[in-house]
Amino acid sequence: MHRNKRAFALALALTTGLITLSANANANANANANANAAPPPATERITLSSTGAQLQRGTSISGLSADGRYAVFVSDDSGVVPDDTNGQSDVFVRDLRKGTVERINVAADGTQADGSSSYAEISADGRYVAFTSSATNLVDWAEPPAHPRDVYVYDRHTGSTERVSVGADGGTAGVFDNLDMSADGRYIAFDGSSQRMEGDAKNQNLAYVLDRRTGTAKRISDHIPADWYVSGLELSADGSRLAYVQRHPRGGRHELWLADLRTGEQQLVNAASDGTPTNGSPGGASLSADGRFVSYSSFDESVVPGPPQYTWELYLYDSRTGKTRWVTHEGEGGLGAGVLSPDGRRLAYQTETVKEDETTYDNVWVRDLRTGRNQLVTRTLGGEPLTEGYSAPGAFARDGRLLSFFSTSPDLVPGDTNGIGDGFLHRLR
């Protein structure tokens, strides 16, 4: 913006014949100062209050807008914004360019929520924020239920709040806290109660996808056994595919499915090469923007040959070829928390190290799946990998050049003395 204003001023001076040598000198000096300005730090803390102060209560980092300008996070700290007196966990969006923070889980008139809110997602342009909440006062209810749990979408342009998970009788959908949103904010995936959503006699948590344009919600997990339930939803950015896990309530195998929402076709992801279902516990699915690639963790060595027994491992599934790849770091497995970049080229993950006293610490890395190059994300102020604390990747932005992550380490940015976990943003080289 400043450069455009300067160009306009210079053009105006030229047309009026008022430009001077001193003006040229000042313009050159300002241009040189801008050119020599220090680049932004590789890692910065995201979860700060509206005054820039560090938080003192728990927080989690959820997502980023596509350009990396807006970050959404959840915190039960009452000091994030002024006049937070509800005593509940709330959803916030931080403008990383301006440093401002706004609370999202409020009614259209600004009334703060009377229940806890969590699991927030932000649209690519930063306009829409979806979240789950047990509040009863964010929208008008004919008769508020005793224990609601629903998905809401807040429009940051209009200030309106919309309840999008609506039961068959107009009441709560009984969401279990899983949701995801397409990049444009049109499609919302959530796990709702079949009893609430469809009036079924049995109460199962099933996967649904709502089209906000048409207002219709469709059940996706349509072949789930009667006593199983759904968890771990992940919607592709273009809204074309949904990954979800079907779990047996008393143990046994779990199934990770990838549903094509346009054709209705569904693929079992955690299967052996011959298509046989495995006995693992898949979870933590992450999709590329078009849904072709799926990364996930599983406690099962039979997905592909090679992984050690009885360890959590990270896998990458290509839905086009049906092939699964075991992902290792420096020749070793045991990776977790995989997050794919929208183009499917980069994979962020965590490595866990066990100390002699059996305590553990994590580091976050990013693998370029095309070149095989690894980049360390959790780099200390001294430039070394972390040797304490828990860390996990959050979300990519700006074509895979930015990554948000969570960490309890105090050695990532200067002045981190709150003793709790924070959300961070890292600029990849």
N, C-alpha and C positions, 0 to 999 in steps of 0.2 A: 504494500500500500504506500509506504514512504517513497519508494523508488518511482512509482507512478505519479505521485504528487510532485516530486522534484522534476520529473520529465515535463510535466504540464507547466510548471513554473518557468522552466528554461525556455520552453517553446513560446510562452506568452511574452517573456522578456525579449526574445529574438524578434517577434513580430512587431513589438512596440519600440524597438531600438534602444531598450534600457539596460541590456546586459552589460556588465562591466568585468574588468579583469579580476577585481576582487571577488565578484560572485563566482567566476570560473574557479578561482583558487579555493574558495570555500567549498564549492561542489566537489572539486577533486579531493580535497582533504577529507570530506565526509565519505566519499566513495572509498578512499583508502582505508579509513577507519572501519567501515563496514566489511571490507575485504579481509582485514586483519583481525576481526572479532573472533574471540575464542569459540570453537565449536561446542555444541551442547555436550554434556557428559554422556558417556556410553550408557550409564545406568542412572536412573532417577527414581525417586520414590513417588508413587501415585497417590496412595491413601493418606492424604493430609486434610486438615480442616480448611474451611473457607478463608481462614487467616494465614494458612500455610504452616500451622503448628502440627506436630506429630500427634497421632492419636494415642489414647491410653487404654482403650478397650479393644476387644477382638474385631478383626476385619477380614474380608476375603476379596480377592480380585476376580471379577467375572468376565468382562469382555472389553473390546475396543471397537470404535468405529473404524471403517475401512481405511481412512486416512490417518488414523492414530491420534486424532485430536481429542476425542472424547473417551473417557474410561468410566466404566460403571463398576461400582463395588458395593458391598453390603457391610454394615457395621452396627454394633450396638453401643457405640460411643455417642454420648449425648452432646459432645462438643464439636461435632463435624460442622453443623450449621447452627445459627442462633435459634433460640426458642424451641429446642428439641426436648420436650418434656413428657413424651409418651412412654418412656421406659421400655421401648421395644427395639428390635433390630430393624434398621431402615435401609432403603436403597438410595444411593447417591450417584450423581454423574459429575465428574470433574472435567472442566475444560482445561486441557493441558497448555493451551496457548495463552489463555487469560489468567489461569490459576484460580478460577471461580469454581464453587461447588454448589449444586442444588439438590434438594431432596426430592425424590421421584414418587415415592409411595404415599401420595396425598390425594385427597378428594379434589374435585374440580374447583371448590372454593378455597382450597388450601388447607383444609382440616387435616391434621395429622392422624395417621392410622391408629386404631385402638387394638391392633394385633400385630404379631411379628410378620416380617416380610423377608424373602430370601430368593435365591436362585434367579438372579437377574441376567437378562441378555439385552444387547443394544443393537439397533439396526445399523446397516452399513453407513448411512448418512447421519447417524446420531439422533435422528428425530424420535424414533419410537424406542421405548424401554418396556420389556415384558418382565414380569416378576410374579412369584407366588406370594400369597398373603392369607393369613387367618383373620384379617380385619373384617368388621361388619359395617364400617361407615365410609368406605371409599366410594360406593355407589348406592343408589336408592334400592332398598329391598322391600318387597311387599311384606315379608315377615322374615327377618334375619334368623338363620338357623343357629343352633346352640354352638356347633363346632364346624364352621365353614373352613374350606381350604380351596382357594381358586387362583386362576391365572388372570392377571390384569395387564393391560397395555396402556401406558401413559404416553400421550402425544406432547412432546416438548415444545411444539410450535403453537398449539392451541391451548395447552394446559388442561386438556380433558383426560379423564380416566375411564377406561372401559373394561368391564368384566367380560372376558371372552370364553371362559369355561362355564357354560350354563347347563344345568341338569335338565332332564326331560320335563320336570315340573316348574322350571324357571329358577330353581334353587341352586345350591352349591353342587359342583361336580365332584367333590371329594378328591381333589388332586393330591397326590402323594409327595409332591415337591419336585417332580421332574418336569422340565420344560425346555423347549428350544424354539428359535424363531428364524425364519428365512431372512436373508440379507435385506430385502425390501420391506420387511415387516408384515407381509401379507399372510404368510402361513405360520401357525403356531402349533407346535407339537406338545402334548402333555399326556400324562397317565392319569386317567380319571376312573372313578368307580362306575362299573357297568350298571350297578343298581341305580345310581344317581343319574347317569347319562342316558340310559335306555330303559330303565324300569325293570331290569332283569331280576329274577328271584334270587340268584346268587350274586354275591358281592365280590367281583374281581377287579383288580386294577389292570386296565387295558390301555393300549396305545391309541390315541386319537390325534388327528390332524385337522385343525380348523382353518378354513379359508375365510379370512376376515372380509373379503370383498363380497362373498355370497352369504356369509353367516352360517354356513353349514359345517358340521363336524363329522368326520368319517372315521369309523373304527378301522385301524390298520392291522392290529394283531388278531386276525380272524380265524386262526387255526390253533390257538393256544389251548392246551389241556385244561380241563375244568377246574383243577385245583392249583394251577400255576398262577403267577402274577408277573407283571411287566415292570422293568426298572431300566434306568440308564438310556434315556432317549437322546438321539443326536440327529438333527435335521440338516441336510445339505443346504448350503447358502442359497442355491437357486430354487430350493423348495421341491426338488424332484424326487428325492430319496430320503428314507428314514431308516436309521439303524436303531434297533431296540433289543433288549435282552429279556428272554422269558426264563423265569426262575422257578424251580420246584421249592415249595415251602419247607420241605423236610429233607433237603439235601438232594443228592443225585446230580445229574448233568444239568447245565444251563445252556441255553441256546441264544446265539447272537444272529439276528436276522437283518437282512438289508432288503427293504421294500422299495420297489419302483412305484411311485405314487401315480405315474401316468399310465402305466400298462397293467398294474396290479401284480406283476411278477415279484416273487420273493425268493431270496437266496439265503441258504444257511451258510454263514461265514465261517464259524468255528467247526469245520468238518475236515476230516482227513482227505488226502488226495483222491481217494476212491469215492468220496461223498459220504462216508460213514460218519455219523455224529460222534463227537468226542465227549469225554466225561469231565471236561474242564469247567472253570468258572470264569467265562469271559466278562469283561467289563471295560469301562473307560474308553468307549469307542469315540473316534474322531474321524470326520469325513473331509475329503477335498470338496471344493465348491460345487462340482458337478456330481459328487457322490460316487465317482468311480473307485477311489481308493479309500480304504478303511484301515485305520490303525487301532489296535486294541491290545489289552493285556489279558493273559489267561494262565491259570494254574493247571496246565496240562501239557505234557511232553509229546502227545500223539498228533498234534496238528500238522507238524512237519518233522522229519527226522533231524536229530542233532541236539536239541535243547536238553539240558540236564533234568533229571526227575525232581519233582516236588519243589519247584521254584516258580515264581511269577516271571513270565517272559513277555516280551513285546513283539507283536506281529504286524505285518503289513499285508493287506489283502487287496488284490486287483480284481474287481468285479467283472472286468471285460475278459480277462483270461482265466479267471477262477483260480489263480495261483496265489499261494501264501508264502511270504518271506519272513524268516526269523531275523529280527534286528538285534545286532550285538554292538557293543562299544569296545573298541580295541581288542576284539576277539572274544570278549566275554559277554554273557547275557545278564539276566537279572534286572533288566531295565523296566521302567514303569512310567505312567502318566504321559503317554504319547499324545502329541498335538500336531496335526497336519496343517501346513500352510494352505491357503485357498487353492493354489495351483497344483498342490500335491507334490511339490518338489522338495520342500523342507519338512523335516520331522523334528520337533522338540521333544525331549524326554529327560527323565531324571535317572541318575546313577546313585545307588546307595552304597556306602562304605561302612563296614563294621569295624569298630575299634577293638583293641585288646580287652577293654572292659565290657564289651558286647553292646555298648551304645553305638548309635549310627548317626551318620550325617549324609546329606544329599547335595549333589550338584546338578545344574541344568545345562544341557548341551543342545545344540542344533546341528543336525546332519543334513548336508546337501545330498539328497538321494541320487542326484545325477552324477556328481563328481566324487562323492564319498568323503568330502571334507567336513570335519567337525569344528564347531566353534563353541568355546566355553562362554556361557552366559553369566553364571554366578561367579564373577571374578571379584576378589576382595580389593580393598583400597590399595593393597600392595601388589595387585596384579596376579595373585595366585588363586587356585581353586579353594573353595570353602573347606574348612575342616571341622565345622560344627553347624548344627541347625538343620531344620527341615526346609526343603525347597521343592517347588513343582511349577511347571509351565502353565500359562493361562491361555493366551490367545495371540494369534498373529495379526498384523496390520501392515498397511502400506506395501502390498505385494511381497510379504514375507520379510521385509527389512526391519520390522519392529516386532518385539515379543514382550508381552506382559508375563509376569510370574509372581509367585508368592514365596516369601522366605521369612524364617524366624532369625536369620543371621543379622547381627548388628554391624557387620563389617563390609557392607556393600556401598553405603553412601555415608558421607560425613554427618555427624550429629544424630545418629540413630541410637537413642538412649532409652526408648520406651519399654524395652524388654518384651515386646510382643511381635507377632508376625505382621508383615506389611506387604502391600502390593507394589511392584516395581515395573518400570518400563526399560527395556534394553534395546539399544540400536545396534543391529548386526552389521558387520563389515562386509 
